[in-house]
Amino acid sequence: MSEIAAASSGKSDKDENFPVAALLAPKYRAPVLAFYNFVRAADDVADHPSLTPEKKLELLDALGAALTGEDSAEPVVEPLRRALRDHGVTPQHALDLLDAFRLDVTKKRYRDWDDLIAYCRLSAMPVGRYVLDLHGEDRATWQASDKLCAALQIINHLQDCGKDYRDLDRVYIPQDTLRAHDADVAMLGDARAPGPLRGVIIELAGRTQKLLAESAVFPGQVRNLRLAMNVAAIQKLAEKLTDGLLVRDPLSEKVHASKLEFAGTALGAAASVVLRRALSFGRPA
């Protein structure tokens, strides 16, 4: 077993908030899962509790070298290499994500909203871009995709803000937002968010709602019907979770959607895409 495989947490795509392969056409599922498994391996390395920072960076470099063919391939990399080759997709999206995980190893705090969005540009936006490139979608869709992916990442940061601080001393909440509410990092270790920290979470959830307002056009821009249905489902679930963060405390409870809630939300959003397209086909030119 390689050192990268040994660092695995055992998590799978089924453990995620947003199971991105759920509604995709079968021919795209394996390439998406290959990308997910590569990213999962890198995430497990960056978050590993006993590896030194130096070792983590070494293993992340090894993943990059295996992906680009500069070194003997890791088993987890081979399916992604095949997917990139077979579909003519650049490896840059996966390499950008490796840079995000390097930041997770070396950077523990984020200065302001722009600093956080710069992190999302590496940690989240490449995921959407990969899926769009895989489907041969127009890169004009990237702008709305980037907004949605950044929103998803920030939702995850807010959901896990206490755990990230306690387990990893990692704080994605911008430092200037904490100061503006007279909150401090130590509050993230409390069992329940104090008033100032709740104010921080509410402000960031509000800013995330603005990102989602900008990404709302995304499903309508996607040509592939199955992908558009998937995007619409994720958009709707993200809106639901953000609404939850406005009124619920992620330190004292899990602000997540159940499988049943996800299924219902996904079905409704997907159906709305189908209905809108059916109606548009029926309109006279």
ZIDAZI-V689416 format. One record per residue. SS is DSSP state (H for helix, E for strand, - for the rest). Layout:
<<SS> <SS>>
This chain:
<<-> <-> <H> <H> <H> <H> <-> <-> <-> <-> <-> <-> <H> <H> <H> <-> <-> <-> <-> <-> <-> <-> <-> <-> <-> <H> <H> <H> <H> <H> <H> <H> <H> <H> <H> <H> <H> <H> <H> <H> <H> <H> <H> <H> <H> <H> <H> <-> <-> <-> <-> <-> <H> <H> <H> <H> <H> <H> <H> <H> <H> <H> <H> <H> <H> <H> <H> <H> <-> <-> <-> <-> <-> <-> <H> <H> <H> <H> <H> <H> <H> <H> <H> <H> <H> <H> <H> <-> <-> <-> <-> <H> <H> <H> <H> <H> <H> <H> <H> <H> <H> <H> <H> <H> <H> <H> <-> <-> <E> <-> <-> <-> <H> <H> <H> <H> <H> <H> <H> <H> <H> <H> <H> <-> <H> <H> <H> <H> <H> <H> <H> <H> <H> <H> <-> <-> <-> <-> <H> <H> <H> <H> <H> <H> <H> <H> <H> <H> <H> <H> <H> <H> <H> <H> <H> <H> <H> <H> <H> <-> <H> <H> <H> <H> <H> <H> <H> <H> <-> <-> <E> <-> <-> <-> <H> <H> <H> <H> <H> <H> <-> <-> <-> <-> <H> <H> <H> <H> <H> <-> <-> <-> <-> <-> <H> <H> <H> <H> <H> <H> <H> <H> <H> <H> <H> <H> <H> <H> <H> <H> <H> <H> <H> <H> <H> <-> <-> <H> <H> <H> <H> <-> <-> <-> <H> <H> <H> <H> <H> <H> <H> <H> <H> <H> <H> <H> <H> <H> <H> <H> <H> <H> <H> <H> <H> <H> <H> <-> <-> <-> <-> <-> <-> <-> <-> <-> <-> <-> <H> <H> <H> <H> <H> <H> <H> <H> <H> <H> <H> <H> <H> <H> <H> <H> <H> <H> <H> <H> <H> <H> <H> <H> <-> <-> <->>
